[in-house]
Amino acid sequence: MNNFFLFRDALNSATIIDFQNGIKALNEVITNRNKMTDSFIRFENFWDQKCTHGYFYEVPAKLDKEYIGLSYKLFDSFSAIPFDFTNEVEFDTIYSNDCNGFKGFDFSSTGIQLARQITNLAAFNLFKNNCANQNAYNSIESFWGCKETLFPNLIFCDRVFDQISHLSMTDDRFILINEKLKKLNLFTGTWKTGNFNHKNLGLDNSPDTPTRINATRLLRTFHCPPIGDRVFSLHIKWSFGREPFRLYYYPHEQDHKVYIGYIGPKDDIGF
């Protein structure tokens, strides 16, 4: 889990214009958060605290009209908690084993590490990527929990975790799977229009023949939220020793994401 605390001391902007620019930047972060993995929190008495422009409940009235509603929307999007963290140690003590960052406009007068300062979308994404790369490979559960950050262009279907949950991080089979996913994610990020050109993927992959697809349609139909059931044909091929492996994937042209339906030994697919 990624926790982001609205840090009062980082909301002391020099001018109202700076405050408004900060609201705009952090609202973009709110818009791009993952509600499953990103927790936005603030002190429960936040509105009664003070900044350079007065009590926070007074500030919206001092903003330009278009920022009044936006300021309420931004600050109220943070869940209220009974803790008012003043430093990193306090934050990490309560939210141990998580990635903890601080949200604000200007951290120049604070002692918060630069890597934990979230002032805009770029800093937000960098923080999450760094955290995922540091923690994702501690266990298969951590890897699964970080998959959206590690592979933002891939979406994993319902049964994939069960197919890889028995693997450890040091298992050579997992290492190969991770390498394939990284290449597939990177290539998918370049897919913006038209059909998915699997021939340029840079991996040994191909579709199954129409005859084989029709003969095994039920077995190769995987449920993939949010697009539902899909028939998978394209697959990446490799071997571990003498055992052939397959990664079945489905490029979805509407959202330009690639859905992962199966990862594992070829003999376990069932078709």
C-alpha positions, 0 to 999 in steps of 0.5 A: 500500500502507498500512503500519502499524508497531506502535510500542513507545513508543506502548504505554506505557499508564498502567495495565493497564486502559488497556493492555487497552482499547488491545488491544481498540481495535486488535483492532477495527482488525485485524478491519477491515483489507483484507489486500490493501492494509493491511500490519501490521508490527512489529519482529522482537524485539518480544516482548523489548522493554520497556514500562511494564508490563515486557517484552512477553512478561511482560505477557499474564500481568498481563491479565484472562483475556479479554485474554490470548489477545486480546493474543497474537492482536493482536501476532502478527497483525503481520508481523515485520521487522528494522527498529525504526523510531523516527521517521517519517523512518526508516519513510518511507525504507524504505517509500517511495511508500507510506502509513505509519502507526503503531499504538499506545495512547497517543502523548502522549510521542512525536513522531509526527504526529497524522494518523499515530497509529492508536489505534482504528478511526476513526483507521484509516479516516480515515488510509486515506481521507486517504491514498487521496484524496492518492495515488489520482489520481496515475495510473490504476494508483494509482486502481485500487489505492485503489478499495476505500478510495475506493468501499467500497460498490462492487466492481469485476468482472474486466474493468473495469480493462482498460476504463479503463486507457487513460485519464489522470487529466486525461482528461475522460472519466475525470473523468466516470466518477469522478463517477458512481462517487462518487455511486453509492458514496454512494447505495449506502452508504444501502442497508441493506434491501429492493430497490435503488431505482435511481430515487432514485440521482440519476443517469440510469439504468435497466434494459434491457428483458427482450427485450433482456436475453434476446437478449444474455444471454451478452454482458452476463454478467460474472464478479464475484468473489466472487459469480460470473457475473451478468447485468447490466441496470441502467446509468448513462447519460451522454455525452461530446461526441457519444459515449454512455457506459454504466456497468453495475452489479449491486446484490447484496441479500445484501451490499448492495454494488453490483458494477461490470461495465462502464464505457466507450463504449456502442458498445464494450459489444457488445450 
